[in-house]
Amino acid sequence: MPRMRRMFADGLTARQDKMMRGLEGVAASVAAGQPPEAADLEELFLASHSLKGTAPGFGAEDLGWVADRLCRLVKPWSPETPPDSAQLEQARAFLDEIAREAGAVVERADQETPPE
């Protein structure tokens, strides 16, 4: 299992990048007074939803819990129902928390993965 957790940990940066890219796209559209792009909304939702589902299986329950909270926040967002500024700030706070939890997952994987 340590090698599997290592693979999971190694993929966290890419997942975080997807969530951030999606959120930045949504926020830029909202700031410009435009409806958010469906692709940005989908990228943010799918990345958070995926992390919510996989993290607990690798012993990262706290990471999965935060990803679930982000997923629930962004699920109702659409081009027709964009987020308000408070929701965008909450999403940023969840992403900050995800980054902290992901760092802890990587640290644990570093400690338990034997050198090759």
N, CA, C and O atoms as CSV, one atom per row, in Angstrom:
chain,resi,resn,atom,element,x,y,z
A,1,MET,N,N,0.814,-1.210,0.000
A,1,MET,CA,C,0.000,0.000,0.000
A,1,MET,C,C,0.856,1.271,0.000
A,1,MET,O,O,0.416,2.271,-0.568
A,2,PRO,N,N,2.042,1.292,0.598
A,2,PRO,CA,C,2.826,2.525,0.569
A,2,PRO,C,C,3.122,3.024,-0.850
A,2,PRO,O,O,3.118,4.230,-1.096
A,3,ARG,N,N,3.373,2.116,-1.766
A,3,ARG,CA,C,3.654,2.552,-3.142
A,3,ARG,C,C,2.407,3.149,-3.798
A,3,ARG,O,O,2.508,4.100,-4.573
A,4,MET,N,N,1.255,2.603,-3.494
A,4,MET,CA,C,0.003,3.152,-4.033
A,4,MET,C,C,-0.255,4.540,-3.455
A,4,MET,O,O,-0.661,5.453,-4.173
A,5,ARG,N,N,-0.019,4.691,-2.164
A,5,ARG,CA,C,-0.183,6.024,-1.553
A,5,ARG,C,C,0.804,7.007,-2.163
A,5,ARG,O,O,0.485,8.184,-2.334
A,6,ARG,N,N,2.006,6.531,-2.493
A,6,ARG,CA,C,3.011,7.382,-3.129
A,6,ARG,C,C,2.505,7.858,-4.495
A,6,ARG,O,O,2.649,9.032,-4.838
A,7,MET,N,N,1.917,6.952,-5.266
A,7,MET,CA,C,1.372,7.331,-6.569
A,7,MET,C,C,0.233,8.335,-6.411
A,7,MET,O,O,0.133,9.300,-7.168
A,8,PHE,N,N,-0.616,8.098,-5.426
A,8,PHE,CA,C,-1.706,9.038,-5.153
A,8,PHE,C,C,-1.139,10.401,-4.786
A,8,PHE,O,O,-1.574,11.425,-5.313
A,9,ALA,N,N,-0.171,10.411,-3.883
A,9,ALA,CA,C,0.444,11.674,-3.443
A,9,ALA,C,C,1.100,12.398,-4.611
A,9,ALA,O,O,1.001,13.620,-4.721
A,10,ASP,N,N,1.767,11.653,-5.478
A,10,ASP,CA,C,2.440,12.269,-6.618
A,10,ASP,C,C,1.460,12.912,-7.594
A,10,ASP,O,O,1.835,13.832,-8.320
A,11,GLY,N,N,0.224,12.452,-7.624
A,11,GLY,CA,C,-0.782,13.025,-8.521
A,11,GLY,C,C,-1.562,14.187,-7.945
A,11,GLY,O,O,-2.380,14.786,-8.643
A,12,LEU,N,N,-1.326,14.518,-6.689
A,12,LEU,CA,C,-2.119,15.574,-6.050
A,12,LEU,C,C,-1.880,16.953,-6.659
A,12,LEU,O,O,-2.815,17.749,-6.759
A,13,THR,N,N,-0.663,17.247,-7.063
A,13,THR,CA,C,-0.391,18.571,-7.645
A,13,THR,C,C,-1.220,18.783,-8.902
A,13,THR,O,O,-1.782,19.860,-9.097
A,14,ALA,N,N,-1.302,17.785,-9.745
A,14,ALA,CA,C,-2.087,17.915,-10.974
A,14,ALA,C,C,-3.568,18.131,-10.657
A,14,ALA,O,O,-4.238,18.923,-11.320
A,15,ARG,N,N,-4.074,17.429,-9.643
A,15,ARG,CA,C,-5.478,17.613,-9.252
A,15,ARG,C,C,-5.712,19.024,-8.720
A,15,ARG,O,O,-6.705,19.670,-9.055
A,16,GLN,N,N,-4.790,19.487,-7.892
A,16,GLN,CA,C,-4.921,20.840,-7.354
A,16,GLN,C,C,-4.853,21.872,-8.478
A,16,GLN,O,O,-5.594,22.856,-8.465
A,17,ASP,N,N,-3.971,21.651,-9.443
A,17,ASP,CA,C,-3.857,22.574,-10.577
A,17,ASP,C,C,-5.168,22.654,-11.355
A,17,ASP,O,O,-5.577,23.739,-11.767
A,18,LYS,N,N,-5.828,21.515,-11.558
A,18,LYS,CA,C,-7.108,21.506,-12.270
A,18,LYS,C,C,-8.160,22.309,-11.514
A,18,LYS,O,O,-8.890,23.107,-12.102
A,19,MET,N,N,-8.226,22.091,-10.211
A,19,MET,CA,C,-9.209,22.824,-9.416
A,19,MET,C,C,-8.929,24.317,-9.453
A,19,MET,O,O,-9.846,25.125,-9.604
A,20,MET,N,N,-7.654,24.682,-9.314
A,20,MET,CA,C,-7.285,26.094,-9.314
A,20,MET,C,C,-7.564,26.726,-10.677
A,20,MET,O,O,-8.096,27.833,-10.758
A,21,ARG,N,N,-7.206,26.022,-11.734
A,21,ARG,CA,C,-7.442,26.540,-13.087
A,21,ARG,C,C,-8.937,26.774,-13.313
A,21,ARG,O,O,-9.335,27.806,-13.851
A,22,GLY,N,N,-9.751,25.816,-12.901
A,22,GLY,CA,C,-11.194,25.974,-13.036
A,22,GLY,C,C,-11.715,27.152,-12.237
A,22,GLY,O,O,-12.506,27.950,-12.741
A,23,LEU,N,N,-11.271,27.263,-10.982
A,23,LEU,CA,C,-11.727,28.371,-10.140
A,23,LEU,C,C,-11.268,29.714,-10.682
A,23,LEU,O,O,-12.033,30.679,-10.676
A,24,GLU,N,N,-10.037,29.788,-11.147
A,24,GLU,CA,C,-9.545,31.055,-11.708
A,24,GLU,C,C,-10.347,31.461,-12.936
A,24,GLU,O,O,-10.644,32.641,-13.121
A,25,GLY,N,N,-10.701,30.490,-13.778
A,25,GLY,CA,C,-11.521,30.787,-14.947
A,25,GLY,C,C,-12.898,31.292,-14.563
A,25,GLY,O,O,-13.395,32.262,-15.135
A,26,VAL,N,N,-13.511,30.632,-13.591
A,26,VAL,CA,C,-14.831,31.057,-13.114
A,26,VAL,C,C,-14.743,32.465,-12.532
A,26,VAL,O,O,-15.558,33.327,-12.861
A,27,ALA,N,N,-13.760,32.698,-11.673
A,27,ALA,CA,C,-13.613,34.003,-11.026
A,27,ALA,C,C,-13.357,35.106,-12.049
A,27,ALA,O,O,-13.896,36.205,-11.921
A,28,ALA,N,N,-12.542,34.823,-13.062
A,28,ALA,CA,C,-12.257,35.837,-14.092
A,28,ALA,C,C,-13.523,36.196,-14.862
A,28,ALA,O,O,-13.766,37.368,-15.151
A,29,SER,N,N,-14.324,35.198,-15.191
A,29,SER,CA,C,-15.582,35.471,-15.897
A,29,SER,C,C,-16.518,36.311,-15.044
A,29,SER,O,O,-17.091,37.295,-15.512
A,30,VAL,N,N,-16.664,35.913,-13.791
A,30,VAL,CA,C,-17.558,36.652,-12.887
A,30,VAL,C,C,-17.070,38.089,-12.713
A,30,VAL,O,O,-17.875,39.020,-12.717
A,31,ALA,N,N,-15.760,38.277,-12.560
A,31,ALA,CA,C,-15.204,39.628,-12.397
A,31,ALA,C,C,-15.445,40.486,-13.635
A,31,ALA,O,O,-15.594,41.704,-13.531
A,32,ALA,N,N,-15.484,39.856,-14.796
A,32,ALA,CA,C,-15.710,40.588,-16.047
A,32,ALA,C,C,-17.199,40.773,-16.332
A,32,ALA,O,O,-17.570,41.345,-17.356
A,33,GLY,N,N,-18.041,40.293,-15.436
A,33,GLY,CA,C,-19.482,40.429,-15.634
A,33,GLY,C,C,-20.038,39.452,-16.657
A,33,GLY,O,O,-21.118,39.664,-17.209
A,34,GLN,N,N,-19.296,38.382,-16.908
A,34,GLN,CA,C,-19.702,37.365,-17.879
A,34,GLN,C,C,-20.132,36.093,-17.152
A,34,GLN,O,O,-19.705,35.852,-16.023
A,35,PRO,N,N,-20.965,35.286,-17.784
A,35,PRO,CA,C,-21.270,33.989,-17.177
A,35,PRO,C,C,-20.028,33.104,-17.206
A,35,PRO,O,O,-19.263,33.157,-18.169
A,36,PRO,N,N,-19.817,32.313,-16.199
A,36,PRO,CA,C,-18.648,31.426,-16.208
A,36,PRO,C,C,-18.755,30.403,-17.338
A,36,PRO,O,O,-19.842,29.966,-17.714
A,37,GLU,N,N,-17.597,30.045,-17.858
A,37,GLU,CA,C,-17.541,29.040,-18.918
A,37,GLU,C,C,-17.888,27.669,-18.335
A,37,GLU,O,O,-17.444,27.311,-17.243
A,38,ALA,N,N,-18.679,26.922,-19.075
A,38,ALA,CA,C,-19.048,25.573,-18.631
A,38,ALA,C,C,-17.805,24.706,-18.434
A,38,ALA,O,O,-17.768,23.883,-17.519
A,39,ALA,N,N,-16.796,24.880,-19.275
A,39,ALA,CA,C,-15.571,24.070,-19.162
A,39,ALA,C,C,-14.848,24.347,-17.844
A,39,ALA,O,O,-14.326,23.419,-17.226
A,40,ASP,N,N,-14.807,25.602,-17.405
A,40,ASP,CA,C,-14.171,25.935,-16.135
A,40,ASP,C,C,-14.953,25.346,-14.968
A,40,ASP,O,O,-14.370,24.796,-14.034
A,41,LEU,N,N,-16.269,25.464,-15.027
A,41,LEU,CA,C,-17.111,24.903,-13.973
A,41,LEU,C,C,-16.948,23.389,-13.894
A,41,LEU,O,O,-16.855,22.818,-12.807
A,42,GLU,N,N,-16.913,22.752,-15.051
A,42,GLU,CA,C,-16.774,21.295,-15.094
A,42,GLU,C,C,-15.416,20.850,-14.561
A,42,GLU,O,O,-15.323,19.876,-13.815
A,43,GLU,N,N,-14.367,21.567,-14.947
A,43,GLU,CA,C,-13.027,21.194,-14.483
A,43,GLU,C,C,-12.937,21.277,-12.958
A,43,GLU,O,O,-12.396,20.377,-12.315
A,44,LEU,N,N,-13.462,22.345,-12.388
A,44,LEU,CA,C,-13.446,22.528,-10.945
A,44,LEU,C,C,-14.274,21.457,-10.244
A,44,LEU,O,O,-13.821,20.849,-9.274
A,45,PHE,N,N,-15.475,21.231,-10.731
A,45,PHE,CA,C,-16.349,20.251,-10.094
A,45,PHE,C,C,-15.785,18.834,-10.206
A,45,PHE,O,O,-15.701,18.122,-9.206
A,46,LEU,N,N,-15.401,18.424,-11.403
A,46,LEU,CA,C,-14.940,17.051,-11.592
A,46,LEU,C,C,-13.667,16.750,-10.808
A,46,LEU,O,O,-13.526,15.668,-10.238
A,47,ALA,N,N,-12.745,17.702,-10.779
A,47,ALA,CA,C,-11.505,17.470,-10.026
A,47,ALA,C,C,-11.792,17.350,-8.527
A,47,ALA,O,O,-11.221,16.491,-7.855
A,48,SER,N,N,-12.668,18.201,-8.003
A,48,SER,CA,C,-12.990,18.121,-6.571
A,48,SER,C,C,-13.794,16.858,-6.272
A,48,SER,O,O,-13.591,16.227,-5.234
A,49,HIS,N,N,-14.692,16.489,-7.157
A,49,HIS,CA,C,-15.502,15.291,-6.961
A,49,HIS,C,C,-14.633,14.040,-6.985
A,49,HIS,O,O,-14.821,13.134,-6.173
A,50,SER,N,N,-13.695,13.988,-7.904
A,50,SER,CA,C,-12.784,12.847,-7.991
A,50,SER,C,C,-11.933,12.720,-6.729
A,50,SER,O,O,-11.769,11.627,-6.189
A,51,LEU,N,N,-11.399,13.839,-6.270
A,51,LEU,CA,C,-10.569,13.824,-5.071
A,51,LEU,C,C,-11.381,13.411,-3.849
A,51,LEU,O,O,-10.897,12.670,-2.994
A,52,LYS,N,N,-12.595,13.886,-3.773
A,52,LYS,CA,C,-13.495,13.513,-2.676
A,52,LYS,C,C,-13.660,12.010,-2.605
A,52,LYS,O,O,-13.694,11.433,-1.518
A,53,GLY,N,N,-13.762,11.379,-3.758
A,53,GLY,CA,C,-13.992,9.944,-3.788
A,53,GLY,C,C,-12.756,9.094,-3.564
A,53,GLY,O,O,-12.841,8.025,-2.960
A,54,THR,N,N,-11.601,9.558,-4.046
A,54,THR,CA,C,-10.407,8.720,-3.965
A,54,THR,C,C,-9.585,8.920,-2.700
A,54,THR,O,O,-8.965,7.973,-2.217
A,55,ALA,N,N,-9.567,10.114,-2.161
A,55,ALA,CA,C,-8.690,10.410,-1.018
A,55,ALA,C,C,-8.900,9.472,0.175
A,55,ALA,O,O,-7.915,8.973,0.720
A,56,PRO,N,N,-10.134,9.212,0.599
A,56,PRO,CA,C,-10.295,8.332,1.759
A,56,PRO,C,C,-9.734,6.932,1.545
A,56,PRO,O,O,-9.280,6.302,2.501
A,57,GLY,N,N,-9.756,6.438,0.326
A,57,GLY,CA,C,-9.217,5.114,0.039
A,57,GLY,C,C,-7.714,5.022,0.229
A,57,GLY,O,O,-7.159,3.928,0.334
A,58,PHE,N,N,-7.056,6.172,0.274
A,58,PHE,CA,C,-5.611,6.209,0.486
A,58,PHE,C,C,-5.254,6.733,1.870
A,58,PHE,O,O,-4.123,7.148,2.121
A,59,GLY,N,N,-6.242,6.706,2.768
A,59,GLY,CA,C,-5.996,7.126,4.142
A,59,GLY,C,C,-5.986,8.627,4.339
A,59,GLY,O,O,-5.527,9.114,5.373
A,60,ALA,N,N,-6.487,9.369,3.360
A,60,ALA,CA,C,-6.495,10.835,3.434
A,60,ALA,C,C,-7.930,11.321,3.640
A,60,ALA,O,O,-8.483,12.052,2.817
A,61,GLU,N,N,-8.515,10.896,4.756
A,61,GLU,CA,C,-9.915,11.229,5.038
A,61,GLU,C,C,-10.146,12.732,5.131
A,61,GLU,O,O,-11.148,13.235,4.623
A,62,ASP,N,N,-9.230,13.452,5.773
A,62,ASP,CA,C,-9.406,14.899,5.915
A,62,ASP,C,C,-9.364,15.591,4.553
A,62,ASP,O,O,-10.127,16.525,4.305
A,63,LEU,N,N,-8.486,15.140,3.686
A,63,LEU,CA,C,-8.411,15.688,2.337
A,63,LEU,C,C,-9.712,15.412,1.588
A,63,LEU,O,O,-10.236,16.296,0.910
A,64,GLY,N,N,-10.225,14.220,1.703
A,64,GLY,CA,C,-11.494,13.881,1.063
A,64,GLY,C,C,-12.642,14.707,1.599
A,64,GLY,O,O,-13.535,15.102,0.850
A,65,TRP,N,N,-12.619,14.970,2.898
A,65,TRP,CA,C,-13.690,15.760,3.517
A,65,TRP,C,C,-13.686,17.186,2.975
A,65,TRP,O,O,-14.746,17.728,2.662
A,66,VAL,N,N,-12.518,17.796,2.860
A,66,VAL,CA,C,-12.438,19.171,2.340
A,66,VAL,C,C,-12.827,19.194,0.863
A,66,VAL,O,O,-13.530,20.102,0.419
A,67,ALA,N,N,-12.375,18.203,0.107
A,67,ALA,CA,C,-12.747,18.136,-1.307
A,67,ALA,C,C,-14.268,17.992,-1.449
A,67,ALA,O,O,-14.866,18.561,-2.362
A,68,ASP,N,N,-14.883,17.236,-0.551
A,68,ASP,CA,C,-16.341,17.099,-0.566
A,68,ASP,C,C,-17.019,18.440,-0.306
A,68,ASP,O,O,-18.011,18.772,-0.955
A,69,ARG,N,N,-16.499,19.197,0.624
A,69,ARG,CA,C,-17.091,20.516,0.918
A,69,ARG,C,C,-16.981,21.435,-0.297
A,69,ARG,O,O,-17.922,22.161,-0.617
A,70,LEU,N,N,-15.822,21.403,-0.980
A,70,LEU,CA,C,-15.662,22.208,-2.192
A,70,LEU,C,C,-16.627,21.728,-3.270
A,70,LEU,O,O,-17.280,22.534,-3.932
A,71,CYS,N,N,-16.710,20.437,-3.439
A,71,CYS,CA,C,-17.600,19.854,-4.435
A,71,CYS,C,C,-19.053,20.287,-4.197
A,71,CYS,O,O,-19.757,20.664,-5.134
A,72,ARG,N,N,-19.478,20.228,-2.968
A,72,ARG,CA,C,-20.861,20.636,-2.632
A,72,ARG,C,C,-21.084,22.130,-2.878
A,72,ARG,O,O,-22.169,22.542,-3.287
A,73,LEU,N,N,-20.053,22.935,-2.626
A,73,LEU,CA,C,-20.170,24.374,-2.852
A,73,LEU,C,C,-20.339,24.679,-4.334
A,73,LEU,O,O,-21.198,25.480,-4.703
A,74,VAL,N,N,-19.537,24.057,-5.186
A,74,VAL,CA,C,-19.524,24.423,-6.600
A,74,VAL,C,C,-20.576,23.693,-7.437
A,74,VAL,O,O,-20.877,24.121,-8.551
A,75,LYS,N,N,-21.133,22.611,-6.926
A,75,LYS,CA,C,-22.094,21.818,-7.707
A,75,LYS,C,C,-23.232,22.651,-8.284
A,75,LYS,O,O,-23.567,22.452,-9.452
A,76,PRO,N,N,-23.845,23.564,-7.550
A,76,PRO,CA,C,-24.968,24.318,-8.130
A,76,PRO,C,C,-24.553,25.464,-9.071
A,76,PRO,O,O,-25.411,26.076,-9.707
A,77,TRP,N,N,-23.260,25.754,-9.162
A,77,TRP,CA,C,-22.825,26.835,-10.040
A,77,TRP,C,C,-23.038,26.440,-11.499
A,77,TRP,O,O,-22.834,25.289,-11.884
A,78,SER,N,N,-23.446,27.407,-12.289
A,78,SER,CA,C,-23.625,27.187,-13.721
A,78,SER,C,C,-23.507,28.543,-14.411
A,78,SER,O,O,-23.446,29.576,-13.744
A,79,PRO,N,N,-23.474,28.545,-15.739
A,79,PRO,CA,C,-23.475,29.849,-16.414
A,79,PRO,C,C,-24.712,30.680,-16.046
A,79,PRO,O,O,-24.657,31.909,-16.010
A,80,GLU,N,N,-25.824,29.992,-15.773
A,80,GLU,CA,C,-27.059,30.696,-15.411
A,80,GLU,C,C,-27.104,31.088,-13.934
A,80,GLU,O,O,-27.785,32.047,-13.571
A,81,THR,N,N,-26.392,30.361,-13.087
A,81,THR,CA,C,-26.353,30.652,-11.649
A,81,THR,C,C,-24.890,30.716,-11.199
A,81,THR,O,O,-24.390,29.794,-10.555
A,82,PRO,N,N,-24.212,31.809,-11.542
A,82,PRO,CA,C,-22.799,31.938,-11.181
A,82,PRO,C,C,-22.635,32.172,-9.681
A,82,PRO,O,O,-23.574,32.582,-8.998
A,83,PRO,N,N,-21.445,31.910,-9.186
A,83,PRO,CA,C,-21.192,32.155,-7.763
A,83,PRO,C,C,-21.102,33.650,-7.476
A,83,PRO,O,O,-20.793,34.454,-8.355
A,84,ASP,N,N,-21.377,33.996,-6.231
A,84,ASP,CA,C,-21.148,35.383,-5.817
A,84,ASP,C,C,-19.744,35.480,-5.215
A,84,ASP,O,O,-19.040,34.476,-5.102
A,85,SER,N,N,-19.351,36.672,-4.838
A,85,SER,CA,C,-17.984,36.877,-4.346
A,85,SER,C,C,-17.713,36.086,-3.061
A,85,SER,O,O,-16.602,35.594,-2.861
A,86,ALA,N,N,-18.708,35.962,-2.201
A,86,ALA,CA,C,-18.517,35.197,-0.967
A,86,ALA,C,C,-18.284,33.714,-1.278
A,86,ALA,O,O,-17.457,33.070,-0.632
A,87,GLN,N,N,-18.997,33.178,-2.245
A,87,GLN,CA,C,-18.807,31.780,-2.624
A,87,GLN,C,C,-17.430,31.564,-3.246
A,87,GLN,O,O,-16.789,30.543,-3.000
A,88,LEU,N,N,-16.980,32.518,-4.046
A,88,LEU,CA,C,-15.641,32.417,-4.629
A,88,LEU,C,C,-14.576,32.423,-3.534
A,88,LEU,O,O,-13.614,31.657,-3.598
A,89,GLU,N,N,-14.741,33.272,-2.546
A,89,GLU,CA,C,-13.789,33.315,-1.435
A,89,GLU,C,C,-13.807,32.009,-0.641
A,89,GLU,O,O,-12.762,31.523,-0.208
A,90,GLN,N,N,-14.989,31.450,-0.457
A,90,GLN,CA,C,-15.087,30.176,0.256
A,90,GLN,C,C,-14.385,29.079,-0.539
A,90,GLN,O,O,-13.691,28.241,0.036
A,91,ALA,N,N,-14.563,29.082,-1.852
A,91,ALA,CA,C,-13.886,28.090,-2.692
A,91,ALA,C,C,-12.374,28.247,-2.593
A,91,ALA,O,O,-11.655,27.251,-2.525
A,92,ARG,N,N,-11.885,29.480,-2.585
A,92,ARG,CA,C,-10.439,29.707,-2.432
A,92,ARG,C,C,-9.945,29.190,-1.087
A,92,ARG,O,O,-8.864,28.607,-0.995
A,93,ALA,N,N,-10.738,29.405,-0.053
A,93,ALA,CA,C,-10.357,28.914,1.273
A,93,ALA,C,C,-10.307,27.384,1.282
A,93,ALA,O,O,-9.406,26.800,1.883
A,94,PHE,N,N,-11.262,26.735,0.624
A,94,PHE,CA,C,-11.230,25.273,0.531
A,94,PHE,C,C,-9.999,24.815,-0.235
A,94,PHE,O,O,-9.375,23.824,0.145
A,95,LEU,N,N,-9.638,25.512,-1.302
A,95,LEU,CA,C,-8.443,25.127,-2.057
A,95,LEU,C,C,-7.179,25.307,-1.218
A,95,LEU,O,O,-6.250,24.507,-1.322
A,96,ASP,N,N,-7.139,26.339,-0.398
A,96,ASP,CA,C,-6.001,26.506,0.518
A,96,ASP,C,C,-5.927,25.341,1.496
A,96,ASP,O,O,-4.848,24.825,1.788
A,97,GLU,N,N,-7.093,24.935,1.997
A,97,GLU,CA,C,-7.144,23.816,2.943
A,97,GLU,C,C,-6.763,22.507,2.246
A,97,GLU,O,O,-6.080,21.664,2.827
A,98,ILE,N,N,-7.201,22.346,1.016
A,98,ILE,CA,C,-6.821,21.167,0.237
A,98,ILE,C,C,-5.308,21.126,0.059
A,98,ILE,O,O,-4.696,20.064,0.169
A,99,ALA,N,N,-4.706,22.280,-0.216
A,99,ALA,CA,C,-3.245,22.333,-0.382
A,99,ALA,C,C,-2.533,21.911,0.903
A,99,ALA,O,O,-1.542,21.183,0.851
A,100,ARG,N,N,-3.029,22.364,2.053
A,100,ARG,CA,C,-2.419,21.972,3.330
A,100,ARG,C,C,-2.557,20.469,3.561
A,100,ARG,O,O,-1.596,19.799,3.941
A,101,GLU,N,N,-3.750,19.952,3.331
A,101,GLU,CA,C,-3.982,18.520,3.531
A,101,GLU,C,C,-3.175,17.684,2.539
A,101,GLU,O,O,-2.652,16.628,2.896
A,102,ALA,N,N,-3.073,18.152,1.302
A,102,ALA,CA,C,-2.279,17.439,0.305
A,102,ALA,C,C,-0.811,17.422,0.711
A,102,ALA,O,O,-0.126,16.418,0.516
A,103,GLY,N,N,-0.326,18.515,1.268
A,103,GLY,CA,C,1.053,18.558,1.761
A,103,GLY,C,C,1.289,17.517,2.836
A,103,GLY,O,O,2.343,16.883,2.869
A,104,ALA,N,N,0.316,17.337,3.715
A,104,ALA,CA,C,0.440,16.326,4.769
A,104,ALA,C,C,0.444,14.921,4.169
A,104,ALA,O,O,1.161,14.046,4.654
A,105,VAL,N,N,-0.346,14.696,3.125
A,105,VAL,CA,C,-0.372,13.393,2.460
A,105,VAL,C,C,0.985,13.108,1.824
A,105,VAL,O,O,1.507,11.999,1.939
A,106,VAL,N,N,1.546,14.095,1.163
A,106,VAL,CA,C,2.856,13.930,0.526
A,106,VAL,C,C,3.921,13.653,1.587
A,106,VAL,O,O,4.784,12.795,1.398
A,107,GLU,N,N,3.857,14.372,2.685
A,107,GLU,CA,C,4.831,14.162,3.763
A,107,GLU,C,C,4.751,12.737,4.308
A,107,GLU,O,O,5.777,12.094,4.530
A,108,ARG,N,N,3.526,12.246,4.522
A,108,ARG,CA,C,3.366,10.865,5.005
A,108,ARG,C,C,3.892,9.863,3.976
A,108,ARG,O,O,4.531,8.874,4.336
A,109,ALA,N,N,3.627,10.118,2.726
A,109,ALA,CA,C,4.124,9.221,1.672
A,109,ALA,C,C,5.642,9.242,1.616
A,109,ALA,O,O,6.273,8.208,1.397
A,110,ASP,N,N,6.226,10.413,1.813
A,110,ASP,CA,C,7.697,10.520,1.842
A,110,ASP,C,C,8.275,9.693,2.981
A,110,ASP,O,O,9.318,9.058,2.824
A,111,GLN,N,N,7.607,9.700,4.111
A,111,GLN,CA,C,8.095,8.971,5.278
A,111,GLN,C,C,7.950,7.461,5.141
A,111,GLN,O,O,8.767,6.715,5.680
A,112,GLU,N,N,6.941,7.003,4.440
A,112,GLU,CA,C,6.702,5.567,4.397
A,112,GLU,C,C,7.193,4.875,3.126
A,112,GLU,O,O,7.232,3.646,3.075
A,113,THR,N,N,7.564,5.630,2.113
A,113,THR,CA,C,8.025,5.019,0.870
A,113,THR,C,C,9.522,4.733,0.980
A,113,THR,O,O,10.316,5.655,1.169
A,114,PRO,N,N,9.904,3.487,0.866
A,114,PRO,CA,C,11.329,3.155,0.960
A,114,PRO,C,C,12.086,3.670,-0.266
A,114,PRO,O,O,11.542,3.692,-1.370
A,115,PRO,N,N,13.326,4.079,-0.071
A,115,PRO,CA,C,14.112,4.537,-1.222
A,115,PRO,C,C,14.361,3.377,-2.183
A,115,PRO,O,O,14.467,2.221,-1.773
A,116,GLU,N,N,14.450,3.711,-3.466
A,116,GLU,CA,C,14.672,2.657,-4.473
A,116,GLU,C,C,16.136,2.411,-4.684
A,116,GLU,O,O,16.508,1.560,-5.493
